[in-house]
Amino acid sequence: MNNFYEIEGIEFCYINEWSDPYLIYNGHYFNYYDIESALWEQYKEEKPDGTEEDFENYMSENAPNVIGYLDDCIANGYNFTSYEDMVNRED
């Protein structure tokens, strides 16, 4: 597995070829697109003229903010998916 935007402790993974990719952080599974979309929106609020390439650098350079966002998701009851649900889902 690879790290999400090279951020240590946030793993990027695919469960199967039909499902969305997931992030694994602190024992919790997050839908990749949910998290990336939310962080993209935050980025565009800060840098309205920012590009996708700049976003990649921004994410890597702001790892504590990304981790803080995931911690907030955990604290606020993000709708987590269990590993079993991901493996057994029918898309």
C-alpha atoms as one frame of an Amber mdcrd trajectory, in Angstrom:
protein
   0.000   0.000   0.000   1.039   3.555  -0.636   0.710   6.564   1.600  -1.951
   9.168   0.803  -0.059  12.113  -0.735   3.105  10.730   0.884   1.703  11.372
   4.358   3.075   8.878   6.849   0.350   6.968   8.672  -2.384   7.379   6.043
  -2.478   4.389   3.731  -4.135   4.364   0.313  -5.589   1.036  -0.821  -7.947
  -0.702  -3.197  -9.996  -3.596  -1.863 -10.986  -4.820  -5.308 -11.108  -3.457
  -8.841 -14.799  -2.507  -8.606 -14.851  -0.517  -5.416 -13.713   3.001  -4.626
 -10.242   3.269  -3.123  -9.965   3.687   0.629  -7.742   5.397   3.131  -6.745
   3.655   6.315  -5.793   5.859   9.235  -5.560   4.962  12.896  -7.513   1.741
  12.325 -10.369   3.501  10.510 -11.355   3.134   6.855 -12.383   6.231   4.878
 -13.715   6.514   1.358 -10.886   8.120  -0.599 -13.164  10.338  -2.691 -15.057
  11.657   0.362 -11.847  12.772   2.017 -10.072  14.086  -1.061 -13.144  16.097
  -2.124 -13.493  17.700   1.291  -9.796  18.566   1.430  -9.927  19.908  -2.141
 -12.768  22.245  -1.112 -10.740  23.497   1.851  -7.745  24.018  -0.411  -9.783
  25.996  -2.980 -11.119  28.242  -0.213  -7.537  29.054   0.760  -6.176  29.199
  -2.795  -8.958  29.883  -5.310  -6.508  29.880  -8.224  -4.701  26.739  -7.093
  -4.125  23.871  -9.515  -4.254  20.104  -9.065  -0.462  19.980  -9.081  -0.332
  22.660  -6.390  -2.918  20.676  -4.418  -0.632  17.623  -4.385   2.213  19.735
  -2.975  -0.130  21.445  -0.539  -1.313  18.097   0.819   2.208  16.771   1.343
   3.390  20.020   2.926   0.356  20.270   5.227   0.286  16.726   6.600  -0.659
  17.863  10.147  -3.789  19.563   8.752  -4.749  16.430   6.800  -4.259  14.258
   9.870  -6.226  16.780  11.915  -9.083  16.563   9.423  -9.173  12.769   9.726
  -9.043  13.043  13.520 -12.014  15.426  13.351 -13.872  12.924  11.159 -13.265
  10.220  13.747 -14.336  12.472  16.636 -17.494  13.550  14.805 -18.647  10.073
  13.789 -17.708   9.852  10.118 -19.688   7.007   8.547 -16.894   4.428   8.587
 -16.923   1.294   6.548 -15.561  -1.863   8.073 -13.100  -4.003   6.192 -15.683
  -6.789   6.035 -18.268  -4.463   4.506 -15.781  -3.311   1.893 -14.749  -6.818
   0.905 -18.304  -8.141   0.784 -20.037  -5.204  -0.854 -21.889  -5.678  -4.097
 -21.429  -2.693  -6.391
